[in-house]
Amino acid sequence: MQDMTIAFLFPGQGAQKPGMGEPWVEHESWELVEEASEAAGRDVAHLLLHADADELTQTRNSQLATYVLSSVVLDAVEMLGLEPVAVAGHSLGEYTAIT
């Protein structure tokens, strides 16, 4: 097998869309959504699954939803054993990259 160089690039605010968490609900990494909800005192699952575009576009919602879902995806990728040689993020995505 060939060596691969992998970099992770995380999205910023504006990448959110209604229902964006749906493909991840059954994945074991979804537990991070529950942890984030508890830490933030907010229903993050609602934002990722049921919020409409108007609700999701509000900065306080879009940033939380985007960060948490990026963290879910990162966790899932790490479970596969993939490790990046570099990470980067656009705007809000910088926080996920730092994580």
LUMMAR-686187 format. One line per field, with one value per residue: x, y, z of N, C-alpha, C, O in turn; residue number from 1; residue in three letters. Coordinates in pm, whole numbers, padded with zeros to 5 digits. Layout:
// residues N
n.px <- [X | ...]
n.py <- [Y | ...]
n.pz <- [Z | ...]
ca.px <- [X | ...]
ca.py <- [Y | ...]
ca.pz <- [Z | ...]
c.px <- [X | ...]
c.py <- [Y | ...]
c.pz <- [Z | ...]
o.px <- [X | ...]
o.py <- [Y | ...]
o.pz <- [Z | ...]
i <- [NUM | ...]
aa <- [ALA | ...]
***
This chain:
// residues 99
n.px <- [00083 | 00047 | 00204 | 00014 | -00043 | -00222 | -00437 | -00646 | -00920 | -01124 | -01459 | -01600 | -01830 | -02129 | -02121 | -02317 | -02628 | -02976 | -03064 | -02811 | -02686 | -02802 | -02689 | -02514 | -02632 | -02662 | -02404 | -02133 | -01985 | -02167 | -02224 | -02079 | -02237 | -02433 | -02272 | -02179 | -02419 | -02485 | -02266 | -02294 | -02545 | -02756 | -02972 | -02812 | -02847 | -03099 | -03039 | -02874 | -03040 | -03312 | -03348 | -03455 | -03353 | -03350 | -03329 | -03091 | -02909 | -02857 | -02595 | -02519 | -02621 | -02534 | -02253 | -02211 | -02337 | -02190 | -01926 | -01958 | -02054 | -01837 | -01653 | -01765 | -01736 | -01457 | -01388 | -01498 | -01341 | -01090 | -01130 | -01103 | -00839 | -00700 | -00463 | -00381 | -00126 | -00128 | -00345 | -00615 | -00831 | -01117 | -01191 | -01417 | -01361 | -01097 | -01092 | -01179 | -00968 | -00761 | -00846]
n.py <- [-00119 | 00220 | 00503 | 00766 | 01113 | 01307 | 01576 | 01765 | 01974 | 02208 | 02335 | 02668 | 02907 | 02925 | 02700 | 02544 | 02357 | 02277 | 01975 | 01862 | 01688 | 01443 | 01211 | 01113 | 01029 | 00760 | 00683 | 00596 | 00816 | 01014 | 01051 | 01265 | 01482 | 01473 | 01517 | 01775 | 01915 | 01900 | 02036 | 02290 | 02359 | 02351 | 02226 | 02059 | 01852 | 01907 | 02135 | 02021 | 01840 | 01924 | 02203 | 02482 | 02668 | 02943 | 02948 | 02809 | 02972 | 03179 | 03322 | 03225 | 02972 | 02855 | 02849 | 02684 | 02445 | 02381 | 02355 | 02141 | 01931 | 01907 | 01813 | 01565 | 01434 | 01441 | 01278 | 01035 | 00984 | 00961 | 00725 | 00545 | 00528 | 00716 | 00970 | 01306 | 01496 | 01758 | 02022 | 02247 | 02531 | 02713 | 03023 | 02988 | 02717 | 02699 | 02661 | 02398 | 02275 | 02333 | 02186]
n.pz <- [00000 | -00077 | 00074 | 00211 | 00208 | 00419 | 00477 | 00690 | 00643 | 00783 | 00785 | 00793 | 00942 | 00763 | 00620 | 00713 | 00700 | 00690 | 00854 | 00849 | 01025 | 01002 | 00854 | 01045 | 01280 | 01365 | 01404 | 01620 | 01701 | 01736 | 02000 | 02088 | 02030 | 02224 | 02448 | 02389 | 02393 | 02663 | 02776 | 02659 | 02738 | 02567 | 02306 | 02092 | 01912 | 01809 | 01656 | 01461 | 01337 | 01312 | 01292 | 01103 | 00806 | 00870 | 01152 | 01183 | 01059 | 01229 | 01408 | 01668 | 01658 | 01415 | 01438 | 01664 | 01579 | 01346 | 01445 | 01629 | 01463 | 01289 | 01472 | 01533 | 01286 | 01263 | 01484 | 01396 | 01170 | 01286 | 01424 | 01223 | 01199 | 01059 | 01025 | 01009 | 00836 | 00845 | 00956 | 00898 | 00899 | 00794 | 00903 | 01154 | 01146 | 01216 | 01487 | 01518 | 01389 | 01564 | 01779]
ca.px <- [00000 | 00121 | 00187 | -00070 | -00033 | -00358 | -00459 | -00786 | -00962 | -01254 | -01538 | -01640 | -01970 | -02179 | -02126 | -02430 | -02752 | -03074 | -03052 | -02674 | -02640 | -02876 | -02608 | -02427 | -02710 | -02640 | -02261 | -02096 | -01931 | -02279 | -02224 | -02022 | -02348 | -02493 | -02176 | -02179 | -02547 | -02473 | -02167 | -02344 | -02677 | -02843 | -03003 | -02734 | -02909 | -03206 | -02977 | -02819 | -03140 | -03446 | -03352 | -03472 | -03244 | -03350 | -03275 | -02954 | -02825 | -02820 | -02455 | -02507 | -02659 | -02452 | -02119 | -02217 | -02370 | -02078 | -01814 | -01988 | -02058 | -01698 | -01591 | -01820 | -01670 | -01317 | -01384 | -01525 | -01223 | -00982 | -01160 | -01055 | -00694 | -00639 | -00401 | -00334 | 00006 | -00158 | -00485 | -00642 | -00973 | -01161 | -01259 | -01457 | -01295 | -00968 | -01109 | -01181 | -00831 | -00683 | -00892]
ca.py <- [00000 | 00345 | 00602 | 00878 | 01234 | 01353 | 01700 | 01789 | 02113 | 02221 | 02448 | 02776 | 02946 | 02935 | 02564 | 02474 | 02341 | 02200 | 01830 | 01821 | 01583 | 01318 | 01094 | 01074 | 00996 | 00622 | 00657 | 00608 | 00949 | 01103 | 01078 | 01398 | 01577 | 01472 | 01583 | 01917 | 01969 | 01915 | 02142 | 02420 | 02385 | 02371 | 02103 | 02061 | 01757 | 01981 | 02220 | 01937 | 01756 | 01979 | 02348 | 02528 | 02753 | 03070 | 02923 | 02762 | 03081 | 03266 | 03295 | 03142 | 02836 | 02802 | 02819 | 02566 | 02327 | 02351 | 02306 | 02009 | 01830 | 01887 | 01729 | 01430 | 01377 | 01419 | 01160 | 00917 | 00962 | 00912 | 00585 | 00466 | 00525 | 00816 | 01082 | 01406 | 01557 | 01899 | 02059 | 02388 | 02561 | 02843 | 03101 | 02904 | 02587 | 02703 | 02606 | 02253 | 02236 | 02339 | 02073]
ca.pz <- [00000 | -00090 | 00180 | 00172 | 00287 | 00440 | 00552 | 00721 | 00630 | 00849 | 00734 | 00882 | 00941 | 00626 | 00565 | 00775 | 00624 | 00766 | 00848 | 00820 | 01115 | 00977 | 00819 | 01154 | 01398 | 01408 | 01424 | 01761 | 01728 | 01766 | 02143 | 02108 | 02024 | 02357 | 02538 | 02357 | 02441 | 02808 | 02804 | 02612 | 02791 | 02451 | 02233 | 01968 | 01819 | 01741 | 01553 | 01355 | 01273 | 01293 | 01275 | 00964 | 00760 | 00944 | 01286 | 01171 | 01010 | 01341 | 01443 | 01789 | 01621 | 01306 | 01485 | 01751 | 01498 | 01256 | 01525 | 01685 | 01357 | 01246 | 01574 | 01513 | 01167 | 01300 | 01570 | 01312 | 01084 | 01372 | 01455 | 01110 | 01208 | 00972 | 01095 | 00913 | 00855 | 00865 | 00971 | 00874 | 00904 | 00744 | 01005 | 01267 | 01130 | 01282 | 01621 | 01504 | 01355 | 01689 | 01861]
c.px <- [00087 | 00099 | 00104 | -00042 | -00174 | -00357 | -00609 | -00813 | -01104 | -01327 | -01568 | -01789 | -02013 | -02188 | -02247 | -02549 | -02848 | -03054 | -02911 | -02623 | -02700 | -02788 | -02526 | -02500 | -02680 | -02493 | -02225 | -02037 | -02041 | -02285 | -02164 | -02130 | -02414 | -02401 | -02175 | -02308 | -02540 | -02379 | -02220 | -02478 | -02779 | -02865 | -02935 | -02793 | -03023 | -03148 | -02931 | -02924 | -03268 | -03454 | -03370 | -03359 | -03236 | -03289 | -03127 | -02858 | -02783 | -02682 | -02442 | -02542 | -02566 | -02311 | -02115 | -02241 | -02253 | -01959 | -01840 | -01991 | -01918 | -01625 | -01639 | -01748 | -01523 | -01302 | -01403 | -01404 | -01106 | -01004 | -01114 | -00903 | -00625 | -00585 | -00349 | -00190 | -00010 | -00308 | -00498 | -00792 | -01000 | -01240 | -01290 | -01387 | -01157 | -00977 | -01113 | -01039 | -00742 | -00719 | -00823]
c.py <- [00124 | 00434 | 00718 | 00995 | 01292 | 01482 | 01714 | 01939 | 02124 | 02346 | 02552 | 02802 | 02972 | 02799 | 02487 | 02463 | 02256 | 02049 | 01778 | 01710 | 01447 | 01198 | 01038 | 01023 | 00856 | 00589 | 00677 | 00743 | 01050 | 01135 | 01214 | 01506 | 01587 | 01542 | 01733 | 01984 | 01995 | 02030 | 02280 | 02456 | 02411 | 02237 | 02106 | 01964 | 01824 | 02065 | 02137 | 01859 | 01828 | 02130 | 02383 | 02625 | 02884 | 03053 | 02888 | 02872 | 03178 | 03226 | 03203 | 02996 | 02777 | 02766 | 02695 | 02440 | 02286 | 02295 | 02164 | 01902 | 01805 | 01797 | 01585 | 01362 | 01349 | 01294 | 01033 | 00883 | 00908 | 00766 | 00491 | 00455 | 00624 | 00932 | 01180 | 01449 | 01706 | 01917 | 02208 | 02408 | 02698 | 02910 | 03014 | 02768 | 02583 | 02643 | 02454 | 02204 | 02237 | 02222 | 01947]
c.pz <- [00000 | 00032 | 00127 | 00265 | 00296 | 00521 | 00574 | 00711 | 00684 | 00803 | 00841 | 00875 | 00797 | 00560 | 00617 | 00679 | 00706 | 00745 | 00832 | 00912 | 01086 | 00941 | 00936 | 01278 | 01451 | 01434 | 01571 | 01797 | 01762 | 01916 | 02176 | 02105 | 02160 | 02458 | 02514 | 02406 | 02591 | 02842 | 02769 | 02675 | 02683 | 02382 | 02096 | 01866 | 01743 | 01628 | 01434 | 01277 | 01233 | 01269 | 01128 | 00930 | 00838 | 01083 | 01279 | 01125 | 01121 | 01392 | 01563 | 01761 | 01516 | 01353 | 01574 | 01669 | 01408 | 01332 | 01575 | 01576 | 01301 | 01344 | 01564 | 01395 | 01196 | 01386 | 01488 | 01224 | 01166 | 01411 | 01343 | 01109 | 01118 | 01055 | 00992 | 00941 | 00878 | 00884 | 00947 | 00883 | 00849 | 00855 | 01126 | 01263 | 01192 | 01422 | 01617 | 01473 | 01479 | 01780 | 01816]
o.px <- [00188 | -00011 | 00121 | -00021 | -00237 | -00284 | -00689 | -00737 | -01194 | -01266 | -01561 | -01863 | -01940 | -02254 | -02277 | -02568 | -02804 | -03031 | -02892 | -02525 | -02655 | -02810 | -02473 | -02435 | -02672 | -02461 | -02281 | -02038 | -02012 | -02345 | -02195 | -02116 | -02448 | -02448 | -02170 | -02305 | -02585 | -02410 | -02194 | -02522 | -02876 | -02785 | -02993 | -02790 | -03040 | -03201 | -02948 | -02900 | -03327 | -03559 | -03309 | -03279 | -03127 | -03208 | -03048 | -02738 | -02685 | -02656 | -02361 | -02498 | -02524 | -02256 | -02027 | -02173 | -02222 | -01898 | -01754 | -01936 | -01885 | -01543 | -01560 | -01705 | -01471 | -01213 | -01332 | -01370 | -01033 | -00908 | -01089 | -00845 | -00503 | -00653 | -00280 | -00141 | 00082 | -00387 | -00406 | -00870 | -00916 | -01344 | -01198 | -01357 | -01105 | -00882 | -01057 | -00996 | -00658 | -00632 | -00847]
o.py <- [00131 | 00439 | 00762 | 00978 | 01321 | 01494 | 01678 | 02021 | 02054 | 02451 | 02525 | 02728 | 03033 | 02783 | 02378 | 02547 | 02171 | 02003 | 01659 | 01644 | 01346 | 01090 | 00927 | 00978 | 00837 | 00480 | 00764 | 00782 | 01159 | 01234 | 01273 | 01609 | 01696 | 01618 | 01811 | 02097 | 02099 | 02112 | 02377 | 02571 | 02484 | 02145 | 02151 | 01991 | 01799 | 02067 | 02177 | 01817 | 01796 | 02180 | 02322 | 02661 | 02931 | 03135 | 02933 | 02864 | 03250 | 03108 | 03110 | 02906 | 02661 | 02664 | 02611 | 02339 | 02167 | 02197 | 02077 | 01794 | 01691 | 01714 | 01492 | 01247 | 01245 | 01212 | 00934 | 00766 | 00819 | 00691 | 00373 | 00381 | 00618 | 00984 | 01142 | 01440 | 01773 | 01838 | 02285 | 02313 | 02788 | 02860 | 02971 | 02711 | 02474 | 02582 | 02388 | 02101 | 02149 | 02166 | 01840]
o.pz <- [00070 | 00086 | 00013 | 00385 | 00194 | 00619 | 00488 | 00764 | 00636 | 00785 | 00961 | 00810 | 00719 | 00458 | 00569 | 00591 | 00784 | 00633 | 00804 | 00878 | 01141 | 00995 | 00926 | 01372 | 01573 | 01479 | 01638 | 01914 | 01812 | 01955 | 02279 | 02170 | 02206 | 02543 | 02610 | 02454 | 02639 | 02929 | 02840 | 02668 | 02703 | 02398 | 01997 | 01746 | 01623 | 01517 | 01319 | 01164 | 01129 | 01229 | 01040 | 01017 | 00868 | 01126 | 01362 | 01152 | 01106 | 01414 | 01561 | 01833 | 01527 | 01312 | 01560 | 01689 | 01398 | 01289 | 01563 | 01595 | 01267 | 01304 | 01584 | 01406 | 01157 | 01362 | 01508 | 01208 | 01121 | 01428 | 01367 | 01029 | 01101 | 01144 | 00897 | 01053 | 00926 | 00833 | 00972 | 00874 | 00857 | 00896 | 01195 | 01368 | 01219 | 01470 | 01704 | 01526 | 01495 | 01848 | 01871]
i <- [1 | 2 | 3 | 4 | 5 | 6 | 7 | 8 | 9 | 10 | 11 | 12 | 13 | 14 | 15 | 16 | 17 | 18 | 19 | 20 | 21 | 22 | 23 | 24 | 25 | 26 | 27 | 28 | 29 | 30 | 31 | 32 | 33 | 34 | 35 | 36 | 37 | 38 | 39 | 40 | 41 | 42 | 43 | 44 | 45 | 46 | 47 | 48 | 49 | 50 | 51 | 52 | 53 | 54 | 55 | 56 | 57 | 58 | 59 | 60 | 61 | 62 | 63 | 64 | 65 | 66 | 67 | 68 | 69 | 70 | 71 | 72 | 73 | 74 | 75 | 76 | 77 | 78 | 79 | 80 | 81 | 82 | 83 | 84 | 85 | 86 | 87 | 88 | 89 | 90 | 91 | 92 | 93 | 94 | 95 | 96 | 97 | 98 | 99]
aa <- [MET | GLN | ASP | MET | THR | ILE | ALA | PHE | LEU | PHE | PRO | GLY | GLN | GLY | ALA | GLN | LYS | PRO | GLY | MET | GLY | GLU | PRO | TRP | VAL | GLU | HIS | GLU | SER | TRP | GLU | LEU | VAL | GLU | GLU | ALA | SER | GLU | ALA | ALA | GLY | ARG | ASP | VAL | ALA | HIS | LEU | LEU | LEU | HIS | ALA | ASP | ALA | ASP | GLU | LEU | THR | GLN | THR | ARG | ASN | SER | GLN | LEU | ALA | THR | TYR | VAL | LEU | SER | SER | VAL | VAL | LEU | ASP | ALA | VAL | GLU | MET | LEU | GLY | LEU | GLU | PRO | VAL | ALA | VAL | ALA | GLY | HIS | SER | LEU | GLY | GLU | TYR | THR | ALA | ILE | THR]
***
